[in-house]
């Protein structure tokens, strides 16, 4: 059943109700005005407006004392309970605003989530046990409204303008990696031109490429290097594992290949060159009242992974 729409002409103002309760409790319009930090005239107008809206006399006034009428005393008791409920609801909402809790929906590319984000998210759920995290791992860019997304991680060379807010976490560069077994058998490329005689393993947006824009880390402008692409895959973690198995030289972000390099399963080749450049961003909706769970997650990730200040996208 639909809720009844209140009549604004007869519905009392909450501030008028609070003034009435204070006058009854303190027995004085002056004392109530001081408590409310209003003038005596302002409180008197509130009382008059309330009595007119209700159509009854609520107070008996004398030079020394203000007392409730029989109707006023009964109304004070009922209004007191209503105001307590209202205050409790407000306190609960303010508590919810301050304490992170609830379900947090996060989307991220599968490869970056596994290699880079998983440890940080594990520490987040341990730190905030009242928050449950729903991770949606996909290469697709999910719509915030349609998919009810709270936070998105996106790796991109540039972000499109939107009402979302983006926080740059770190730069992401494509570099070259291969297993020791592959390099022992096929040799180590000394220059980008040598890639043309090697099997090259490509990921995601590089699929189908016949050349790569390679540049020295000390130079701003890349030059095309011809390649012979043996395999490509939409998942960078899969490309990494194929490279570990010795299938060729993989083009991977250092965040994906770093662990394998530390373990000696991959070797960084053409170490002073990069292929593609971009950045990893944490993105959330641009709202003045950011949910505590989103704020807590954002601050946690920025503290652990961030290397740059917030950058709004308008």
C-alpha positions as CSV (number, residue, x, y, z in Angstrom):
1,X,0.0,0.0,0.0
2,X,1.3,3.4,-1.0
3,X,2.4,5.7,1.8
4,X,0.1,8.6,2.5
5,X,1.5,11.9,1.3
6,X,1.6,14.4,4.2
7,X,-0.2,17.8,3.9
8,X,2.6,20.4,4.2
9,X,0.0,22.8,5.6
10,X,-0.7,20.7,8.7
11,X,2.5,18.7,9.1
12,X,4.6,20.2,11.9
13,X,8.2,21.1,11.4
14,X,10.6,18.9,13.3
15,X,12.4,22.0,14.7
16,X,9.0,23.3,16.0
17,X,8.5,19.9,17.7
18,X,11.9,20.0,19.4
19,X,11.2,23.6,20.6
20,X,7.9,22.5,22.0
21,X,9.5,19.6,23.9
22,X,12.2,21.8,25.3
23,X,9.6,24.4,26.5
24,X,7.6,21.7,28.3
25,X,10.7,20.1,29.8
26,X,12.3,23.4,31.0
27,X,9.0,25.2,31.8
28,X,10.3,28.3,30.1
29,X,10.3,29.8,26.6
30,X,13.5,31.8,27.5
31,X,15.4,28.7,28.7
32,X,14.3,26.8,25.6
33,X,15.5,29.7,23.4
34,X,18.9,29.7,25.1
35,X,19.2,25.9,24.6
36,X,18.3,26.2,20.9
37,X,20.5,29.3,20.5
38,X,17.5,31.1,19.1
39,X,15.6,34.2,20.2
40,X,12.7,34.1,22.5
41,X,10.5,35.5,19.7
42,X,11.6,32.8,17.3
43,X,10.6,30.0,19.8
44,X,7.3,31.7,20.5
45,X,6.6,31.7,16.8
46,X,7.4,28.0,16.6
47,X,4.9,27.3,19.4
48,X,2.2,29.4,17.7
49,X,2.8,27.7,14.4
50,X,2.6,24.3,15.9
51,X,-0.7,25.0,17.8
52,X,-2.2,26.4,14.6
53,X,-1.2,23.3,12.6
54,X,-2.7,21.0,15.2
55,X,-5.7,23.1,16.0
56,X,-5.4,22.7,19.7
57,X,-3.9,24.6,22.6
58,X,-0.7,22.9,23.9
59,X,0.5,25.3,26.5
60,X,-0.7,27.5,29.4
61,X,1.5,30.5,29.7
62,X,1.9,32.7,32.8
63,X,4.5,35.4,33.6
64,X,6.5,32.9,35.7
65,X,5.8,29.5,34.2
66,X,4.8,27.7,31.0
67,X,2.9,24.4,31.5
68,X,1.4,21.9,29.1
69,X,-2.3,21.5,28.8
70,X,-3.8,18.1,29.0
71,X,-3.5,17.7,25.2
72,X,0.0,19.2,25.4
73,X,1.2,16.7,27.9
74,X,-0.1,13.7,25.9
75,X,1.4,15.2,22.7
76,X,4.7,15.7,24.5
77,X,4.9,12.0,25.4
78,X,4.1,10.8,21.9
79,X,6.3,13.3,20.2
80,X,9.2,12.5,22.6
81,X,9.1,8.9,21.4
82,X,8.9,9.9,17.8
83,X,11.9,12.2,18.1
84,X,13.9,9.5,19.9
85,X,13.3,7.1,17.0
86,X,14.3,9.9,14.6
87,X,17.5,10.6,16.5
88,X,18.3,6.9,16.7
89,X,17.8,6.4,13.0
90,X,20.1,9.4,12.3
91,X,22.7,8.0,14.7
92,X,22.6,4.7,13.0
93,X,23.1,6.2,9.6
94,X,25.9,8.3,10.8
95,X,27.5,5.2,12.3
96,X,27.1,3.4,9.0
97,X,28.6,6.4,7.2
98,X,31.7,6.2,9.5
99,X,32.1,2.4,9.7
100,X,33.0,0.4,6.6
101,X,30.6,-2.5,6.2
102,X,28.5,-4.3,3.5
103,X,29.3,-5.8,0.1
104,X,31.9,-4.2,-2.1
105,X,31.8,-5.0,-5.8
106,X,35.2,-4.6,-7.5
107,X,36.1,-5.3,-11.1
108,X,39.7,-5.8,-12.4
109,X,41.6,-7.5,-15.2
110,X,42.2,-11.1,-14.3
111,X,45.9,-11.1,-14.8
112,X,46.6,-7.9,-12.7
113,X,44.2,-9.1,-10.0
114,X,46.0,-12.4,-9.6
115,X,49.6,-11.0,-9.8
116,X,49.3,-7.6,-8.1
117,X,46.0,-7.0,-6.3
118,X,45.3,-10.3,-4.5
119,X,47.8,-9.8,-1.6
120,X,46.5,-6.2,-1.0
121,X,42.8,-7.3,-1.1
122,X,43.6,-10.1,1.3
123,X,45.0,-7.6,3.8
124,X,41.9,-5.4,3.3
125,X,39.4,-8.1,4.2
126,X,41.4,-8.9,7.2
127,X,41.5,-5.3,8.3
128,X,37.8,-4.7,7.6
129,X,36.0,-7.9,8.6
130,X,32.5,-6.2,8.2
131,X,33.2,-5.7,4.4
132,X,32.7,-8.6,2.0
133,X,34.5,-8.2,-1.4
134,X,32.9,-9.4,-4.6
135,X,35.7,-9.6,-7.2
136,X,34.6,-9.5,-10.9
137,X,37.6,-10.5,-12.9
138,X,37.2,-9.7,-16.6
139,X,38.9,-7.9,-19.5
140,X,35.6,-6.1,-20.2
141,X,35.0,-2.6,-18.9
142,X,31.9,-3.1,-16.8
143,X,29.5,-0.3,-16.5
144,X,29.2,1.1,-13.0
145,X,25.5,1.6,-13.0
146,X,24.4,-1.5,-14.9
147,X,26.7,-3.9,-13.0
148,X,26.5,-2.0,-9.6
149,X,30.2,-1.6,-9.5
150,X,31.8,0.2,-6.5
151,X,35.4,0.2,-7.6
152,X,37.2,-0.6,-10.8
153,X,40.9,-1.2,-11.6
154,X,41.8,-0.4,-15.2
155,X,45.1,-0.4,-17.0
156,X,45.2,2.0,-19.9
157,X,47.4,4.4,-21.8
158,X,44.7,7.1,-21.4
159,X,41.4,7.3,-19.6
160,X,38.3,8.7,-21.3
161,X,36.6,11.7,-19.8
162,X,33.7,10.8,-17.5
163,X,32.2,11.7,-14.1
164,X,34.2,9.0,-12.5
165,X,37.2,9.7,-10.3
166,X,40.5,8.0,-11.2
167,X,43.5,7.5,-8.9
168,X,46.7,6.7,-10.7
169,X,48.4,3.8,-8.8
170,X,51.5,3.3,-10.9
171,X,52.9,3.3,-14.4
172,X,52.8,0.1,-16.4
173,X,55.3,-0.7,-19.1
174,X,55.5,-3.7,-21.5
175,X,58.9,-5.3,-21.3
176,X,60.5,-8.5,-22.8
177,X,61.0,-11.7,-20.9
178,X,62.0,-15.3,-21.7
179,X,63.1,-18.5,-20.0
180,X,66.7,-19.4,-19.6
181,X,66.1,-22.5,-21.6
182,X,64.7,-20.6,-24.5
183,X,67.6,-18.1,-24.5
184,X,70.2,-20.9,-24.2
185,X,68.6,-22.6,-27.3
186,X,67.8,-19.6,-29.5
187,X,70.2,-16.9,-28.2
188,X,69.6,-13.6,-26.4
189,X,68.5,-10.6,-28.6
190,X,70.9,-7.6,-28.3
191,X,68.7,-5.1,-30.1
192,X,65.0,-4.8,-30.9
193,X,65.8,-5.6,-34.5
194,X,66.8,-9.1,-33.3
195,X,63.2,-9.8,-32.4
196,X,62.4,-10.6,-36.0
197,X,64.3,-13.9,-35.7
198,X,62.7,-14.9,-32.4
199,X,59.3,-16.4,-31.5
200,X,57.4,-13.6,-29.7
201,X,54.5,-14.1,-27.4
202,X,51.9,-11.3,-27.3
203,X,49.1,-10.4,-24.8
204,X,45.7,-8.7,-25.1
205,X,45.8,-5.5,-27.1
206,X,48.9,-6.5,-29.0
207,X,47.3,-9.6,-30.6
208,X,48.0,-9.8,-34.3
209,X,50.7,-7.2,-34.3
210,X,53.6,-7.6,-36.9
211,X,55.7,-4.8,-35.3
212,X,56.0,-3.3,-31.9
213,X,56.7,0.4,-30.9
214,X,59.9,-0.2,-28.9
215,X,61.9,2.6,-27.3
216,X,64.8,3.0,-25.0
217,X,63.8,3.9,-21.5
218,X,66.0,7.0,-21.8
219,X,64.2,8.2,-25.0
220,X,60.6,9.5,-25.5
221,X,60.0,8.3,-29.0
222,X,59.5,4.6,-30.0
223,X,60.6,3.0,-33.3
224,X,58.8,0.1,-34.9
225,X,60.5,-3.3,-34.5
226,X,59.5,-6.2,-36.7
227,X,58.4,-9.3,-34.9
228,X,57.3,-12.9,-35.6
229,X,54.3,-13.5,-33.3
230,X,54.1,-17.1,-32.5
231,X,51.2,-16.9,-30.0
232,X,48.8,-14.3,-28.5
233,X,46.4,-14.6,-25.6
234,X,43.9,-12.3,-23.9
235,X,45.3,-13.2,-20.5
236,X,48.8,-12.0,-19.6
237,X,49.2,-14.6,-16.9
238,X,48.8,-17.3,-19.5
239,X,51.4,-15.6,-21.7
240,X,53.8,-15.6,-18.8
241,X,53.3,-19.3,-18.2
242,X,53.9,-20.1,-21.8
243,X,57.1,-18.1,-21.7
244,X,58.2,-19.9,-18.6
245,X,57.6,-23.2,-20.5
246,X,60.2,-21.9,-23.1
247,X,57.9,-21.1,-26.1
248,X,59.4,-17.7,-26.9
249,X,60.0,-14.1,-25.8
250,X,57.0,-12.6,-24.1
251,X,55.8,-9.0,-24.0
252,X,54.5,-8.5,-20.4
253,X,54.0,-5.8,-17.8
254,X,56.7,-6.1,-15.1
255,X,53.8,-6.5,-12.5
256,X,52.9,-9.8,-14.3
257,X,56.4,-11.1,-14.9
258,X,58.1,-9.8,-11.7
259,X,57.5,-12.8,-9.5
260,X,58.8,-15.2,-12.1
261,X,61.9,-13.1,-12.6
262,X,62.6,-13.1,-8.9
263,X,62.2,-16.9,-8.8
264,X,64.6,-17.3,-11.8
265,X,61.9,-18.7,-14.0
266,X,62.1,-15.8,-16.4
267,X,64.9,-13.5,-17.5
268,X,64.5,-9.8,-18.4
269,X,65.8,-9.3,-22.0
270,X,66.4,-6.0,-23.8
271,X,66.4,-4.5,-20.3
272,X,66.9,-0.9,-21.4
273,X,63.8,-1.0,-23.7
274,X,60.1,-0.9,-23.2
275,X,57.3,-1.7,-25.6
276,X,54.0,-0.1,-24.5
277,X,53.4,2.4,-21.7
278,X,50.3,3.1,-19.7
279,X,49.1,3.2,-16.1
280,X,47.0,1.3,-13.6
281,X,44.1,3.3,-12.1
282,X,41.7,2.8,-9.3
283,X,38.3,4.3,-10.3
284,X,35.1,5.0,-8.4
285,X,32.1,7.2,-8.8
286,X,32.5,10.9,-8.3
287,X,30.1,11.6,-5.4
288,X,30.3,13.9,-2.4
289,X,29.1,11.2,0.0
290,X,31.4,8.3,-0.8
291,X,30.3,5.1,1.0
292,X,32.6,4.2,3.9
293,X,33.4,0.8,2.3
294,X,34.6,2.5,-0.9
295,X,36.5,5.2,0.9
296,X,38.3,2.6,3.1
297,X,39.1,0.4,0.1
298,X,40.4,3.4,-1.9
299,X,42.6,4.6,1.0
300,X,43.9,1.1,1.7
301,X,44.9,0.5,-2.0
302,X,46.4,3.9,-2.4
303,X,48.5,3.4,0.7
304,X,49.8,0.0,-0.5
305,X,50.0,0.4,-4.3
306,X,49.7,4.1,-5.1
307,X,52.5,6.1,-6.4
308,X,50.7,9.2,-7.5
309,X,48.1,11.6,-6.1
310,X,44.4,11.5,-7.0
311,X,43.4,12.7,-10.4
312,X,39.8,13.6,-10.9
313,X,38.1,12.8,-14.2
314,X,35.5,15.4,-15.1
